[in-house]
Amino acid sequence: MSALPRAARAELVKLRTLRSTWLVLVLTMLAGIGLGVLSARSTAHAWAAMPAADRAALDPVGTSFDGLDYAELGFGALGVLAMTGEYATGMVRASLLAVPGRWVFIFAKAIVVGGLGAVMGELCAFASFLAAQHMLRPTGQAVQLDDPHVLRAVVAAGLYLAVVALVGLGIGAAVRHTGPAVVALVAVVFLAWPAARAVEGISTLPSKLLLANAVDALVTVVPITGPQAARVPGPGLAWGVLAAYAAAALLIAGWRAGRDT
């Protein structure tokens, strides 16, 4: 067996045996799916009294993912814990000695964290979408997966959660301590927008490079209007932003792990 599959198998065993892995995933799935369903249920309940402008602006797919903010925090924390746990227990040196090079170690961990993030992220996205559409059915606004752009939006939501897990992995490798790493994760995922907004008078490009705006571009099927429209990238750039964040996370993790070799 080559080094990378062997290292990935070892990483899978380590992640699977951590109780925190399953606790984080269960709470994350409950929050991500539950809040999306509650939002759709609230919309359906208020539909009869809703102004015509609000009805026209409703995005039935985007509404399904109103719990995404909580889900992404959980997936990011999963990535953080996958790395900081190694440093907390001192296992990182043994892990680096057991594989031929830091990049094999990093790629193996990324395969496991990213793979688990993708599988659970898609499960969360599809479950949230299907449950929310059931709630929206009385309004006549529910959509199907074969409607234009809907499947792309649902798949993108799941993949986005996998990217956030990889971002958490990179931050965990750089910071090494769980608490500060989670704070840094929140800053990158949630709090970067004020800095981008501060320079919008000069350029909206920083806003378009934010994770939050990239995912907005991919999980909505109703065109975004108003000031937010200038902050949201096109689909091609949005996919590029997600890929860039994932690549940057791996580079940071590899660089930091190299300082332990």
C-alpha positions as CSV (number, residue, x, y, z in Angstrom):
1,M,0.0,0.0,0.0
2,S,1.4,3.4,-0.9
3,A,2.0,6.1,1.7
4,L,-1.0,8.3,1.1
5,P,-3.7,5.7,1.3
6,R,-2.1,4.2,4.4
7,A,-1.8,7.7,6.0
8,A,-5.5,8.5,5.0
9,R,-6.6,5.3,6.7
10,A,-4.8,6.2,9.9
11,E,-6.3,9.7,9.8
12,L,-9.8,8.2,9.3
13,V,-9.3,6.0,12.4
14,K,-8.2,8.9,14.5
15,L,-11.1,11.1,13.5
16,R,-13.7,8.4,13.8
17,T,-12.6,7.5,17.3
18,L,-12.8,11.0,18.6
19,R,-16.1,11.5,20.4
20,S,-16.0,15.2,19.6
21,T,-16.2,14.4,15.9
22,W,-19.7,12.8,16.3
23,L,-20.9,15.3,18.8
24,V,-20.0,18.3,16.6
25,L,-21.5,16.6,13.5
26,V,-24.8,15.7,15.3
27,L,-25.3,19.2,16.7
28,T,-24.3,20.8,13.4
29,M,-26.7,18.7,11.4
30,L,-29.5,19.4,13.9
31,A,-28.9,23.2,13.7
32,G,-28.3,23.4,10.0
33,I,-31.4,21.3,9.0
34,G,-33.6,22.5,11.9
35,L,-33.2,26.2,11.4
36,G,-33.7,25.9,7.6
37,V,-37.0,24.0,8.3
38,L,-38.1,26.6,10.9
39,S,-37.4,29.4,8.5
40,A,-39.5,27.8,5.8
41,R,-42.2,27.0,8.2
42,S,-42.3,30.6,9.4
43,T,-42.4,31.8,5.8
44,A,-45.4,29.5,5.0
45,H,-47.2,30.6,8.2
46,A,-46.8,34.3,7.3
47,W,-47.5,33.9,3.6
48,A,-51.1,35.0,3.5
49,A,-50.3,38.3,5.2
50,M,-47.0,38.9,3.4
51,P,-46.7,42.0,1.1
52,A,-46.5,41.3,-2.6
53,A,-43.0,42.6,-2.8
54,D,-41.8,40.2,-0.2
55,R,-43.5,37.3,-1.9
56,A,-41.8,38.2,-5.2
57,A,-38.4,38.4,-3.5
58,L,-38.7,35.0,-1.9
59,D,-36.0,32.5,-2.8
60,P,-37.3,29.1,-1.9
61,V,-33.9,27.5,-2.3
62,G,-32.0,30.1,-0.3
63,T,-34.6,29.9,2.4
64,S,-33.8,26.2,2.8
65,F,-30.3,27.1,3.8
66,D,-31.0,29.7,6.5
67,G,-29.3,27.4,8.9
68,L,-26.1,27.4,6.9
69,D,-24.4,29.9,9.2
70,Y,-24.7,27.5,12.1
71,A,-23.7,24.5,10.0
72,E,-20.6,26.1,8.6
73,L,-19.4,27.0,12.1
74,G,-19.8,23.3,13.1
75,F,-18.0,22.0,10.0
76,G,-15.2,24.6,10.5
77,A,-14.9,23.5,14.1
78,L,-14.6,19.9,13.0
79,G,-11.6,20.8,10.8
80,V,-10.1,22.8,13.6
81,L,-10.4,19.9,16.1
82,A,-8.9,17.4,13.6
83,M,-5.7,19.4,13.7
84,T,-5.6,21.0,17.2
85,G,-6.3,17.6,18.7
86,E,-3.0,16.4,17.4
87,Y,-1.1,19.2,19.1
88,A,-3.1,19.0,22.3
89,T,-2.1,15.3,22.8
90,G,1.4,15.6,21.3
91,M,0.5,13.1,18.6
92,V,1.5,15.4,15.8
93,R,5.2,14.5,16.0
94,A,4.4,10.8,16.0
95,S,2.1,11.4,13.0
96,L,4.8,13.2,11.1
97,L,7.4,10.5,11.9
98,A,5.0,7.8,10.7
99,V,4.6,9.2,7.2
100,P,7.3,10.1,4.6
101,G,6.9,13.9,4.6
102,R,4.6,16.6,5.8
103,W,2.7,16.9,2.6
104,V,1.6,13.2,2.8
105,F,0.4,13.9,6.3
106,I,-1.5,17.1,5.3
107,F,-3.0,15.6,2.2
108,A,-4.1,12.5,4.1
109,K,-5.8,14.6,6.8
110,A,-7.4,16.9,4.1
111,I,-8.8,13.8,2.3
112,V,-10.4,12.6,5.4
113,V,-11.7,15.9,6.7
114,G,-12.7,17.1,3.3
115,G,-14.3,13.8,2.4
116,L,-16.3,13.6,5.6
117,G,-17.2,17.2,5.2
118,A,-18.5,16.7,1.7
119,V,-20.5,13.6,2.6
120,M,-22.1,15.1,5.7
121,G,-22.4,18.5,4.0
122,E,-24.4,17.1,1.1
123,L,-26.5,15.1,3.5
124,C,-27.2,18.3,5.4
125,A,-27.9,20.3,2.3
126,F,-30.3,17.8,0.7
127,A,-32.1,17.1,3.9
128,S,-32.6,20.8,4.6
129,F,-33.7,21.4,1.1
130,L,-36.3,18.6,0.9
131,A,-37.7,19.4,4.4
132,A,-37.9,23.1,3.7
133,Q,-39.7,22.5,0.4
134,H,-42.2,20.3,2.1
135,M,-42.9,23.2,4.5
136,L,-43.2,25.7,1.6
137,R,-45.7,23.5,-0.4
138,P,-48.9,25.3,0.9
139,T,-47.5,28.6,-0.5
140,G,-47.2,27.2,-4.0
141,Q,-43.5,28.3,-4.0
142,A,-41.9,24.9,-3.5
143,V,-39.4,23.8,-6.1
144,Q,-38.0,20.5,-7.3
145,L,-34.4,19.3,-7.8
146,D,-34.9,19.2,-11.5
147,D,-36.0,22.9,-11.7
148,P,-33.4,25.2,-13.3
149,H,-30.3,25.8,-11.1
150,V,-31.8,24.1,-8.1
151,L,-29.6,21.0,-8.1
152,R,-26.5,23.1,-8.6
153,A,-27.5,25.3,-5.6
154,V,-28.1,22.3,-3.3
155,V,-24.8,20.6,-4.3
156,A,-22.9,23.9,-3.8
157,A,-24.3,24.2,-0.3
158,G,-22.9,20.8,0.7
159,L,-19.5,21.4,-1.0
160,Y,-19.3,24.8,0.7
161,L,-19.5,23.1,4.1
162,A,-16.6,20.8,3.1
163,V,-14.5,23.9,2.1
164,V,-15.2,25.5,5.5
165,A,-14.0,22.2,7.2
166,L,-10.8,22.5,5.2
167,V,-10.4,26.2,6.1
168,G,-10.8,25.1,9.8
169,L,-8.1,22.5,9.2
170,G,-5.7,25.1,7.9
171,I,-6.4,27.5,10.7
172,G,-6.1,24.7,13.3
173,A,-2.6,23.9,11.8
174,A,-1.6,27.5,11.9
175,V,-2.9,28.4,15.4
176,R,-2.5,24.9,17.0
177,H,-4.8,25.7,20.0
178,T,-8.6,25.0,19.8
179,G,-10.0,28.2,21.4
180,P,-7.9,30.7,19.4
181,A,-8.3,28.7,16.2
182,V,-12.1,28.8,16.5
183,V,-12.0,32.5,17.1
184,A,-9.8,32.9,14.0
185,L,-12.3,30.7,12.0
186,V,-15.2,32.9,13.1
187,A,-13.2,36.0,12.0
188,V,-12.4,34.5,8.5
189,V,-15.9,33.1,7.8
190,F,-18.2,35.6,9.6
191,L,-16.3,38.8,10.5
192,A,-14.3,39.6,7.4
193,W,-17.2,41.4,5.8
194,P,-16.8,44.7,7.8
195,A,-13.3,45.1,6.4
196,A,-14.5,44.4,2.9
197,R,-17.4,46.8,3.3
198,A,-15.0,49.5,4.5
199,V,-13.3,49.7,1.1
200,E,-16.4,49.3,-1.1
201,G,-16.1,52.9,-2.1
202,I,-12.8,52.0,-3.8
203,S,-13.6,48.5,-5.0
204,T,-16.2,45.7,-4.4
205,L,-13.6,43.0,-5.2
206,P,-12.8,42.3,-1.6
207,S,-16.5,41.7,-0.9
208,K,-16.7,39.3,-3.9
209,L,-13.8,37.3,-2.5
210,L,-15.5,36.6,0.9
211,L,-16.7,33.1,1.5
212,A,-20.1,34.3,2.6
213,N,-20.8,36.2,-0.6
214,A,-19.4,33.3,-2.7
215,V,-21.8,30.9,-1.2
216,D,-24.7,33.4,-1.6
217,A,-24.0,33.4,-5.3
218,L,-24.2,29.7,-5.6
219,V,-27.1,28.7,-3.3
220,T,-29.7,31.2,-4.6
221,V,-31.9,30.8,-7.7
222,V,-33.6,34.2,-7.5
223,P,-31.4,37.1,-8.7
224,I,-29.9,39.1,-5.8
225,T,-31.0,42.8,-6.0
226,G,-30.1,46.0,-4.2
227,P,-26.6,46.9,-2.8
228,Q,-25.9,43.2,-2.1
229,A,-25.9,42.5,-5.9
230,A,-22.6,44.4,-6.3
231,R,-20.9,42.4,-3.5
232,V,-21.8,38.9,-4.9
233,P,-19.5,37.3,-7.5
234,G,-20.7,35.5,-10.6
235,P,-20.9,31.7,-10.4
236,G,-17.5,31.1,-12.0
237,L,-15.7,33.5,-9.7
238,A,-17.7,32.0,-6.7
239,W,-16.4,28.5,-7.5
240,G,-12.9,29.9,-7.9
241,V,-13.2,31.6,-4.5
242,L,-14.1,28.3,-2.8
243,A,-11.3,26.5,-4.5
244,A,-8.8,29.2,-3.5
245,Y,-9.8,29.1,0.1
246,A,-9.4,25.3,0.2
247,A,-6.0,25.5,-1.5
248,A,-4.8,28.3,0.8
249,A,-5.9,26.2,3.8
250,L,-3.8,23.2,2.6
251,L,-0.8,25.4,1.9
252,I,-1.0,27.0,5.4
253,A,-1.3,23.6,7.0
254,G,1.6,22.2,5.0
255,W,3.8,25.2,5.8
256,R,3.0,25.0,9.5
257,A,3.5,21.2,9.7
258,G,6.9,21.7,8.1
259,R,8.1,23.6,11.1
260,D,7.6,20.4,13.2
261,T,9.7,18.2,10.9
